[in-house]
């Protein structure tokens, strides 16, 4: 079954254009989810909208309202929002190309995949994608998602494009107020050397499959135990040995990070013993 797109429109670079489809790049279906129950009856609680005059109402009877004064609203329907059509509602128009290093990761929000919509669009899509790949550039644009125009960044990924929604500048807090109390001083060279050696020992390639959600795993085990009517065995965080000071902690960390010494194969050791005992017998005969 082909994945379902969340948006479709056109990708435009100046006068070059091709139809595209947008797909969610991440899934949250694997996570454990819970329902709200009443603590005594264990019946699932239904969260129904409530009107002060009519009581419980159906969700299909709800409309959006904007409060312009206290208890005064103007009402909007889905048809009203459908009338608000700007260029980015149906098109991703590339406005600028930048180097990847110029986009601060703090602005990254949600990832999507962008692919050509049909065989006819593929050639144009590949031209844009290959040109971006060869120039190692990130494309900046905008698109309307969930009734909001979002700033986006397009990057090459495999044979397609990855679209990342970006936070706006006013959403990102300035880091200065959080870091101003940190002294601008160089640490002691010996401790710095130890820390750098520790970084070298723990360096490797990024492989996300190595990192599992251990909390989710523990929750799943708890759920399984509860279903079987058993008391869950709760996992405890490992206790860390006490350290006297920073230097002591760095030295102990380096010792813990060292790979274990390789033990020699038993067969080789056995042969060595046989050879040495043979040499001893020869010496005895010679004497």
Buried (B, 14 or more C-beta within 10 A) or exposed (E): EEEEBEBEBBBBBEEEBBBBBBBBBEEEEEEEEEEEEEEEEEEEEEEEEEEEEEEEEEEEEEEEEEEEEEEEEEEEEEEEEEEEEEBBBEBBBBEEBEEEEEBEEEBEBBBBBBBBBEEEBBEBBBEBBEBBBEEEBBBBBBBBBEEEBBBBBBBBBEEBBBBBBBBEEEEEEEEEEEEEEEEEEEEEEEBEEBBEBBEEBEEEEEEEEEEEEEEEEBBEBBEEBEEEEEEBEEEEEEEEEEEEEEEEBBBEBBEEEEEEEEEEEEEEEEEEEEEEEEEEEEEEEEE
